[in-house]
Amino acid sequence: MMKRLLFLFAVSFSFAAGAQDYSLFVKKLFISEGDTLPYRILLPENYNPSKKYPLVFFLHGAGERGNDNEKQLMHGAKLFLKEDVRKQFPAIVVFPQCPQKSFWSNVDFKMDEGKRIFLFKAEGEPSLGMKLAQQLLSQLFKDYKIDKKKVYAGGLSMGGMGTFEIVRRNPKIFTAAFPICGGGEPATAPKMRKVKWWVFHGAKDDVVPPVLSEKMVDALKQAGASVKFTLYPEANHNSWDPAFAEPDLLPWLFKQKK
């Protein structure tokens, strides 16, 4: 009985510790013309409002959409909460949450022989989620001292697609980007050629085909962009797990500067 109680206490403590860690990402709401975008923001340790900091803007996947202002931290947030990361790479880290019925990128879907086909658009108005994300991005520059030479975008799955799109729509803002298991319209690559890229995908991904990343990598290279591409041979859709475990990811990211 005592062993069981100790086990339950340990489990409860670990959950509480995890919740306490996630609470460092402060809950906030961005409201524009009646629309609301929940987001979480992590400020550096010993935050100094008079000092400039890098900004990491991270877009979650489709499964984390909603308005609870919690699910978007499911993948990736732990990386930025690590003690050594916070000390070595002090930055402002923001995780917005896409509305349930929206999508970060401007893409249509169709089925072909049981497979989902992604039809990315090179032009057109942004989705509601992307519109609000861009407005939030602008507001962050007003609310915080951000080092404009070190602004980074990242995301996974739907958010990987959103990473290509938000950079395409704001190429002068971003310094570097790391889309994971995403994709985009290759014709838009010339607009993003001055941004540094590290693209990730799983070779066995049966949700978002790796060819979508491969086409973007090829197009970016042809446009003259600096691109790294990591294709995990045994990974399926959750290629974010090995990507977040890459020891060089954050050193590479924060090294990039305009």
N, C-alpha and C positions, 0 to 999 in steps of 0.2 A: 504493500500500500504506500509506504513511504517513498519507494523508488518511483512509483507512478506519479505521486504528487510532485516530486522533484522534477520529473520529466515534463509534466504539464506546466510547472512554473517556468522551466527553461524555455518551453515553446512560447508561453505567454510573454515572457520577457523578451524573446527574440522578436516577436510581432510588435511589442510595444517599442522596442528599440528601433525597429524598421520604421514604424509610424512616426517616431520622434525624428528620425533622420529626414523622412520625406517632408516633415513640417518645416524644415529649413527652406523648402521651396514655398514661398509665401503665396497664398491664394489671392488672386486679383481678378477683376472683371474689366474688360474693355467694352464700352458701349458707344455705338455710332448709329444715329438715325433709327433708334428702336431695336437694333440688332445687338446681340451680346456675344462676345468671345471670351470665354473663361481662359485664364492662363496662370501658370505658376512661374515664379521668378526666384532664382537663387542668387543672392548677392555674395561677393567675396567675404572671406573671413576678415574681420577688422575693417569692414567697408569704410572707405573715406570718400564722402560725397564730392570732395573737391579734386579727386584724382580720376584720371581717365582709365577705363578698363576695356578689355576686349569683350565682344558680345558673341554668344553662341545662340542661334535661333534654331530650335529643333522641332521638326514636324513629325507627328506620330502616324501610325497606320490606321486603316479603316476600322479595325475592331475597337479602337479607343475613342471613337467619336462620341459626342454627347454633350452634357452640360454639368456633369458632376464635379468637374475640375480636379479629378483624381486619376482617371484611367490613363491619361496621356503620359503619366510618369512610369507606366508599366515597364517600358523598355528604354534603357539609356540613362535614366535619371541617377541610378546607383553609381554609374561611372563618375559623374560629376560631384557626388557626395563623398567619394573616397578622400580620406584625410590627406594622403600624399598629393592627390590631384589638386585639392583646394589650396594646398600650400605652394605647389610648384606652378600652377596655372590659375592664378586669381582672375576670375572673369565673371561677367553677368551672364547667367544662363536662363533662357526663357523657353518654356514648353506651352504653346497655345493649344487649345482643344477645339477641333473642327466640329461644327454643328452636325448632328446626326444625319440629316438629309442632304448634306453637302459633301464636297470632295475637294481636296487641296488643289488638284490640277484640272485643267480643261481637257477632259478625255471622255470619249464615248466607248461603249462596250457592245460587242456582238458575239454570238456563239457560232462557231464553225466546227462541225464534226465533234461536238462535245467539248471543245476548247474555247476559252474566252479570248477574244481578240481585242486588243487595246488600240483605239484610234485617237491618237493625240492631235491636238489642234495647234497650229503655229500662230494663229491670230485669235481674235475674239475677246470679249469681256471676261474678266476673271470670275470664278465661282464666288459664291457668298463667302465661303471659308477663306479663299485666297484674298478676296477684297478686304476682309476684316484683318487678316494676318498682316497685310501690307500697311494698313492703317495703324495697327498696333506697333509695327516696326517703326513707323514715323514717330509715333508718340513716345517710344522708348528713347529716341534721340533727344526729345525735348525734356524728358523726365530725369535722365541720367547722363553723366559725362561718359560717353562711349568713345573709345579710340577708333576713329573712322578708318584707320589703316589696318585694323584687325577685327573685321566683322565676318562671322562665319555662319554658314547654313548647313544643316544636316537633316536627315530624315530617313525613315524606313518604310518600305512598301508604298502605300499611298503617299506617305511622307517623303519617300525617295523620289517619287514622281513630282511631288510638290516642291522638292528641293531644286530640281531642274527648272521648274516653272517660276519659282520666286526669284531665282537668279536671272533667268531669262528676262523677267519683267523689271528687274532692278540690277542690271549688271554692274553699274557704277558703285553700288553700295557694298557688294560682297567681295571679300578678299579670297576666300577658299570655301570649298563645299565638299561634303562627303555623303552622297546619296547611296543608300543601301537597298538592294533588291527593288529598284525603281525602274524608271524609263522616261522617255520624253520624245519629242519630235526632233529628229536629227537635223531638219532644215533650220532649226533655231540655234544650232551650235555656234555659228559665227558671232552671234550676239554675246556669247559667254566665253569667248576665247581668252580674255584677259584674267579670268578667274582660275585659280589653281584647283585641281580636282583629284580626289581619291574615290574611285567608284568600287563598290562591293556587290557581289551577287553569289548565289549558290548555284552550282552547275546542275543540281537536281531539282531546282525550284519548279514545282508544278502548279504554282499559283500565279506568279509573275515570271514569264519566261526569261532566262538569262540573256537571250538575244536582244531584249530591249535595252539592257545596259551596254551590251557589246556594240550595238548600232550607235548609241550615244558616244561611247568612247572613241569609236572610229571617226565619227563626225567631228568631235572636239579636236582630235589629233589633226585631222585634215584642215581644220580651221586655224591650227597653230597654237592650241591651248596646251598647257602643261597638265598631263593626265597620268595618274597611276590607276591600275586596274587590278583588283584582286578577285579571282574567281575560285571559290572554295569547291574542290572537286566532289566532296561528299555531302555538302550542305544542301538542304532543301530550302524552303522559304525563310526559315529562321536564320538566315546568314548574318543577322545582326548580332547573334551570340558570338561567333568568332571575330566579327568586325570590332565589337566593343572590347574584345580580349586582345586585340592587336597592341603590343607594347609601344609601337611607333605612332599610333593614330593621333593621340593628343600632342606628343612632341612635334609631329609633322604639322598638325593643324595650327598650333600656336606659334610655330616658326614662320608661318606665312604672313607677309606684311606688304602693304602697298608701297 
